[in-house]
């Protein structure tokens, strides 16, 4: 061994030690300057002083930082110019735009000098935002900038990292909530994206964005300046809570060291836990709670009263004023196979919903819930919350593809969700039913915060499951034996008072069904068929109101009929009101019934009693009447039936014998003679009274009554419908809205009398009326009218545009209505709801009206305004018998349910048959026929030829 070898080794060790000491001395000379600014927003946001404190504490906990000098000016730009002279890097964390410190010329000059010397730069959140007038140009120094408050988004986002860059060392993908800037101007060269995220911009060009469109954007970047020096920018950091996110902490400290020229370990800096002072309340959580009650079910409450008594902002004066109009609307909801959605289900509303998943996770919103015939359920923001504007979709869930009923789709649209869902706030669920081609009708429970299907759901609602627990079973199980499966679950869902039972009704099946679903075990617990031995689809429970439920847990349903629907047999409850109990040990058990005196002929002619549903009135003072617990039922005949729901008059085994004496009707009749009868009888509200023609397009009513109690204690009932020009006519004339007085006398049964009729407005096919009020004052009646006949198709260029009306509840004076064409095509028999200070309507989207809205004179819809006049159709050259056989015989010669038999059609006038084929229910079947062809079919039918 050479003697000099040990000396050489010692020399090398001294050189290495000297280099290390020099490096430490060099790092010790690195000065990191943190500059903050005053707190400028609500608690937990733009808390720059606390944020600078958090960064300083983080830097001081790592070895690399301990070798540097950390100087903080937390509340603003340092007063002394010398404070920045020897900085290795400066960190900006303050407000931008016109509040940016570089708008001060002296600060700007000092900054430019630092940049020319190659000093590092870190800009967090608004520090990269400069005025629109280009008085500050950060692009050369930072590598990116946001010019003006162009856009932003506040959301929970998953951030991906480029770990190959020194700033990304040791950083893994992470997800958290912050405010980001989706649109930044970047330098052409030298910029390296460090963090990227898929964002959903919520604010652009000075306005909120309703449409939710995903964009993958750079949110953090590193930049090596051509003239020397390193820069880093991050658009997040809006919330003080951001400094609690471990991966973001590592990214920021890596970035500060990198811009200062301090080496970063291979796995990034190792940070110790520090306590970050924080108050993370977001804007949406800080909104004052509105006085408006939650709307968790159809027609205001489980009783189906229709009365929303806490709508303090909707006074008659405000609604009638010039400032009332469209406030906001959501985007059009999801189409299926090119068909736009239709909302048969009425919207619901909750004032507080905490979102549990997706971009808005952890935030609380006021939300409207909507469900479409295309099989989607939505939560939609109802009030501006931070940057999230009303109308923004918070979550959406696709249940499944929708059914298409046969022999023709219902209203020419898919049949997914028809019934209004119901919300259980205690269990944080929304229940909804949907029809899909593979499984038929199913009941779903969705989580309110995420829209995810709850474990154990959905459950199938088919005849096999219903028959297994049927409490009105006949000698053989009920089967869907009709030629075509046209089952509908249109009636709104309801819940028992304790929420353990979900109620659904079916109509237009082989018979009507009431189904009780155990929401705890997620199974069908009990069922009750309207007809034990079914025939022609009678007993359907299809009205939009579905079941009503009282405080004691009793369930009330109203049944209907198809043509030729009368059969005299036990346990047949076609055309009846049923009251049932539902206890776990016994299931659905019949407790009371009512059947109108003329049910035999009404059932024969498809004049459904159950075309709307039952409405339970608020209890009256027993000292004022012998019948304090009442209910009201309407129906296609246009009558209003008042019933003592504690003592329904019918038997429990079968209906009473058919009768023709109106005075024998067992409902609560007025003491005076009714004009349509020789003496007393049910109150006819929409006439002319007919026991022959009150179905299809000439029905008088299909809505659920609404009631309210005024400040003086008077109880009033409101009904919507169609008075016809004459018996057999489809033309509507006033009134379409009627106010009834509930007359109560001590120890006597209450009864109804007409208080006043609305004679100015004619509805086409109205939904149920609902009432808004401030307790007993400022009551308004709201009606959503389809603005077309019942048979109108809901697709195509001439699909109807509905109209929303408001009337003074005392006088029935019109206060306001939506502009022609302003509402998009909707479903049928839905109703408005109330969301905060707004009235919301479900069409092919959610549309909200209130004070401060827009009031256009009219809206020209693209699909209707551009529709061309149909060209003249040439005669087919076929005779009436051949065309009837081709287009009509399959249904009318073998009728089911509400399809009228040929003999009944033949009894109509020729004009009525022609009208039905050209404008009415059979318009689709007559497509492509000339006027002469249609006349030939009418003549053939009238002759009765075979």
C-alpha positions, 0 to 999 in steps of 0.5 A, a space after each residue: 500500500 502506498 503511504 499517501 493513500 490514507 492522506 488522500 482518503 482523509 483529504 477527500 473526506 475533508 472536501 466532502 465535509 466542506 461541501 456539505 457545510 457550504 451547502 448548509 451555509 448556503 441553505 441557511 442563507 436562503 430567505 423565504 418571504 411569505 406575504 399575505 393580506 387582509 381577510 376578505 370573505 366569510 369565515 374559513 375563506 380568504 383567511 390569508 393571515 392564518 394561511 401564511 401562519 400555517 405555511 410558516 409553521 410547516 416550513 419550520 418543521 422540516 429540516 430543509 426549512 430549518 436551514 433557511 430563514 422564514 420571514 412572514 408579512 401575514 397581513 400585507 406587503 412589507 413596509 420596508 423596501 429592504 425586506 425583500 432585497 435578499 429573498 430567494 423566493 417570495 410567496 404571494 397569498 392575497 386577493 387579486 384583481 383591483 386589490 392585488 398589491 402589485 397595482 401599487 406602482 412602487 410594489 410593482 417596480 420592486 417586484 419586477 426588480 426581484 424577478 430580473 434578479 431570478 428570485 423565485 415566486 409562488 402565487 396561491 389562489 387569487 394572487 394569480 388574478 390580475 385586472 382586465 386592463 393589463 395594468 399587471 402582467 404576471 405571465 412573464 414572471 409566473 407563467 400563467 395568470 387569470 385576467 379578471 374574475 372570468 371563471 371559477 368553480 368550487 367543488 370536490 375534485 380529484 387532483 392528479 400529479 406529475 411525480 416526475 417534476 421535483 415539486 411532485 415528489 412524494 405526492 400521490 393523487 388526492 381528493 378534496 374541496 376547493 375553489 379552482 380557476 378552470 381558465 388560465 392564460 399560460 406562457 407558450 413555453 416553460 410551463 410544466 403542469 404539476 396538478 391537474 383535475 377534472 373540473 365543472 365550471 360554475 361561474 363564467 363571464 360574470 355569471 353563474 353556469 347552469 350546465 354541468 360540463 366536465 373540463 380537465 384543467 391544470 390547477 398547479 404549475 411550475 415555470 422556469 423563466 427564460 431570464 432565470 428564476 423559478 415560479 409556481 402557481 396554484 389556483 386553489 387555497 380558497 379555504 383555510 381548510 385546504 392546508 389540512 390536506 396532507 398531499 397539498 401541504 407537501 406540494 406547496 412546501 416542495 414548490 416553495 423550496 424548489 423556487 428557492 433553489 433548495 434541493 427536494 428529497 427524492 420522496 419529497 419533504 417530510 412534514 409534521 402534523 401542525 394544527 391549522 386554525 380553521 372555520 370551514 363553514 361554506 357559503 351554502 351553510 351560512 344561508 339563513 333558513 327560509 320560512 318555507 316548509 319542506 315539500 316531501 310529498 305530492 299535494 303538500 302532505 301525506 293527507 293530500 291537503 294541497 295546502 302549503 301554509 308557510 310561503 310568506 314571500 308569495 303574497 297576492 300583491 307580489 305575485 300580481 306585481 310587475 316583478 314576478 316572473 321566471 327566476 331560474 331554470 335547470 338545463 333540460 334533463 336527460 333525453 332517452 333515444 332522442 326523446 326529451 323528458 316529461 315530468 309526470 312526477 311533481 317536484 319536491 323540495 328540501 331546505 337543507 340537503 348535505 351532499 355526500 358524493 361527487 363534486 359538491 360533497 360535504 356541502 349543504 344546499 336547498 334542493 329540488 328533487 325531480 324524477 322523469 319519465 325517462 328513468 332519471 332522478 335528480 337533486 337540483 340546487 334551488 338557491 344560490 350557494 357560493 358559486 353554485 347557481 340555482 338550477 345546477 344539478 347536484 346529483 343525478 341517478 339513472 334507474 334503468 331504461 324506461 318501459 314503452 307501453 303497448 299497444 302504444 306508448 303512454 302519451 307517445 313517450 317512454 314510461 319510466 317514473 310517473 308517480 311523485 316520489 316521497 322523501 323520508 327526512 328521518 332516514 335521509 331517503 327518497 323513494 321512487 318507482 320506475 318501470 323498466 323493460 326487463 323487471 317491470 315496475 320496481 320500488 327504489 330507495 335512494 340516498 338523499 345526499 348522493 342519489 345512490 340506491 340504498 342496499 337491498 333495493 330496488 324490489 320488484 312489484 309484480 303480480 307474483 309478489 303481490 298475490 303472495 300477500 294479497 289481503 283481498 284474494 279471490 279463488 285464483 291469483 291475479 294475473 296480467 291477462 289483458 292482451 296488452 300490458 298497460 300497467 301504470 304506477 301513476 299515483 303518488 307514493 306515500 309513507 306511514 307516520 313512522 316511515 316503516 311502510 311505503 305505499 304505492 298504487 297501480 291502475 290499468 292493470 288487470 285490477 287496481 292494487 294498493 301495495 304496502 312495502 316494508 322499508 326496513 326489510 325492503 320487501 313487499 309486506 302486504 297488498 290489497 287488490 281492488 277486485 278479488 275476481 278481476 274483470 276488464 281492468 276494473 278498480 284501477 287506482 291510477 289517479 295522481 294523488 295515490 293513497 292519502 294517509 292520516 295521522 293514525 296511519 289509516 290509508 285511503 284510496 279511490 278506485 276507478 273503472 274501465 268501460 263495461 266495468 260493473 259486475 255485481 260480486 263480493 269483494 269488488 270495490 270498483 268505483 269506491 273509496 276504501 279506508 284500510 289499516 296497516 299493522 304488521 300482524 294483519 297487513 292491509 285490512 279494510 276498515 271502511 268503504 263508500 260507493 256512490 249511488 250511481 256506480 253501476 252506470 258510471 262503471 259501465 261508461 268509464 266515468 272514474 271516481 278515482 281519477 284524482 284521489 282523496 284529500 283529507 281535511 284538517 280536523 274541525 272543532 268537534 264543538 262546531 260539527 258532528 263530523 270533525 274528520 272529513 275527506 273530499 273526493 272528486 272524479 271524472 263526473 265533475 262531482 265533489 263528495 264530502 265524507 265522514 272519514 271516521 264513519 264511512 257508510 259502506 259495508 266491508 264485504 260488498 258494495 250497496 245495490 245499484 240505485 238511481 235515487 241521488 238522495 240515497 247517496 251516503 256521502 254528506 249531502 247538502 240539505 237543499 235540492 241539487 239542480 241536476 236531481 229531483 231532490 238532494 244529491 252529490 254536488 256537481 261542480 263541473 257540468 253538464 251533469 252526465 251519466 253517459 259522457 264523462 270519459 276521455 276528452 270529455 271528462 270533467 275532472 282528474 284532480 285532487 281537491 285542495 283545502 285550507 283554513 282562513 284566518 277567521 276559521 272558515 274551511 274552503 275546498 278548491 277543485 279544478 276541472 273542465 265544464 263542457 259546452 254541452 253533454 258529449 262535447 270536448 269543448 271546455 267553458 268556464 268554470 274550470 276552478 271552483 271554490 267550495 265552502 265547508 258548512 259546519 253546524 253544531 251536532 250536524 254533519 258538515 256539507 259542501 256548497 259552492 262559494 264562487 266560480 272562476 269565470 275568466 279562465 278556461 283550462 285545457 286539462 288541469 292538474 290539482 290545485 295547490 294553495 300557498 299562504 301565510 298561515 290563514 292569510 294571503 292565500 293563493 291558488 296555483 294551477 298547472 294546466 296542460 293547456 291541451 286535451 287529455 288525449 294530446 300527445 307529449 312528443 312531436 312538434 305540436 306537443 302542448 306548452 303548459 301554463 301556470 296560473 295564480 288566483 286570489 284564494 278569496 276572490 278567485 281573481 286571476 293574479 298572474 300566469 306564465 307567458 305563452 310558450 314560457 313553460 316547456 312541455 310537461 307530463 300530465 296531472 303534475 302540480 307546482 311546488 314551493 322552494 324557498 321564495 319560488 314556485 317550481 314547476 317540472 316540465 322537461 326541466 325545473 323552472 322556478 318563478 318568483 319576485 325579481 324574475 323575468 316577464 316576457 310577453 311570450 316565448 316562441 318555442 323552436 319546436 312549435 314556431 318552426 313547425 310547418 303546416 301539414 301538407 294535404 293528405 290524398 285519399 287512400 282509396 280504401 273504404 271505411 270498413 277496410 280502414 276500420 279493420 286496419 286501424 281500429 278493430 284490434 282494440 275496439 272489437 276486443 276492448 279492455 279497460 278504458 278502451 271503449 267498445 265499438 257499440 259505444 262508439 257507434 252511439 256517438 254522433 258522427 261529429 264526435 267520432 270525426 273529432 276524436 280521430 282528428 283532434 282527440 284520443 285517436 289522432 295517432 291512429 288516424 295519422 296519414 288519413 285524409 279528411 274523406 278517409 276519416 269521414 268514411 271510418 265514422 260513417 262505417 262505425 255509425 252504420 254498425 257494419 261488420 
